[in-house]
Amino acid sequence: MCRMTTARTVTLIGKPGCHLCDDARAVVQEVAAEAGAAVVEQDITQDEELYRRYWEQIPVVLVDGEQHTFWRVDAERLRRALAA
């Protein structure tokens, strides 16, 4: 039986000069590369809706458009989410 897999997308929402965003980026890039997932970054300072929604939580990580975590990214939890 052949199983079709769809590429996953991890979105990192943050802003420039955010040290937690830098830490999250390193984890997201490493785990996404292992899983073959795409990484998209969005800057809350460039998007009013993202700013209103997430400004107290950055960095925020979405997996396939659904909020996965915020502030700190746990590599193992993200691996499990991408494997599901």
Secondary structure, DSSP 8 states (H G I E B T S, - for coil): --------EEEEEE-TT-HHHHHHHHHHHHHHHHHT-EEEEEEGGG-HHHHHHHTTT-SEEEETTEEEEESS--HHHHHHHHH-
